[in-house]
Amino acid sequence: MPTIDILLPGFGLDTDQGYPAFCGVFLVRGPDAAGQPRNILVDAAHVGRRPFLWTALADHGLSADDIDTVVLTHAHWDHVQNIDLFPGATLVVHPDERRYAHTPHANDWATPAWTGLLLEQLPVREVGDGEEIIPGVEVLGLPGHSPGSIGLVVHTEAGRATITGDALHFAYVATTGRNPLVFWDADQAARSIGRILDVSDVIYPGHDRPFRLTADGGIDYLAPFALTVTGAGPDTPGLRFADSSARPSWVMPGIQEQRALYEKNADDSARRISRVPRVVRPAAAPRAAGPGSG
């Protein structure tokens, strides 16, 4: 049976000065249809976590060269920036996400204009709902947070585990049924949350710890919270902690224009995809994560 390991844990941390945006990065391993072992990375995080990703791979006996597939749950900046570390891998992405990344809405701050260029630096495999990546690992279509968000349903010894990306950012979203950050369609996003709950025994959210829902609808976390912060402490003047239960929901201004713009830009996106040169070079030799932010 395929397995899931957490390479980098996800954290739902926000500040009034910006978003750390630490998404979960997962390693799915299992044999393909021919019985050959496969190493599948799900999401790649942003460059602020790059040295830690190198270290996490090494801790699992792997290097970037051992990753044969990178699955993007969606193409937002905090999930895609490290894909250039894996020039020998195939990039798996939903076709709607790929096309949108080349002509994102002007208000979509999570999809910078360079996103489409980055995606095309690896060989791309477009996938849709229900497609098999390897036996026991299937794509789950989860649009709403973004146009082509997907998850992976992994049939493990512990049951059906779903890696959700930001279709379900945080565990509490499983109890509210509403996505707190929507760039495409809020109603679709809500339906995608329901779909995750319908098919999952265990949930690996985009920015939180894996969990199960209890019989009474509570959250049963399956991993401890562990995070060390340097540069500030509980007694640092001006540092305060806000009530995370009051996290507001946000829907992108102009979201009602999204579908019409997507259709209008379809030909332009196709032209851009066909013209992007592949410029990725082999990744530099990995180094262990160290102090400082270099």
Secondary structure, DSSP 8 states (H G I E B T S, - for coil): --EEEEEE------BTTB------EEEEEEE-TTS-EEEEEE----GGGHHHHHHHHHHTT--GGG--EEE-S---HHHHTTGGG-TTSEEEE-HHHHHHHHS--TT-TTS-TTHHHHHTTS-EEE--TT-EEETTEEEEE--SSSTT-EEEEEEETTEEEEEEEGGG-STTHHHH---SEESS-HHHHHHHHHHHHHH-SEEEESSS--EEE-TTS-EEESS-------S--TT-TT-----GGG---EE-TTGGGHHHHHHHTHHHHHHHHHH---------------SS--
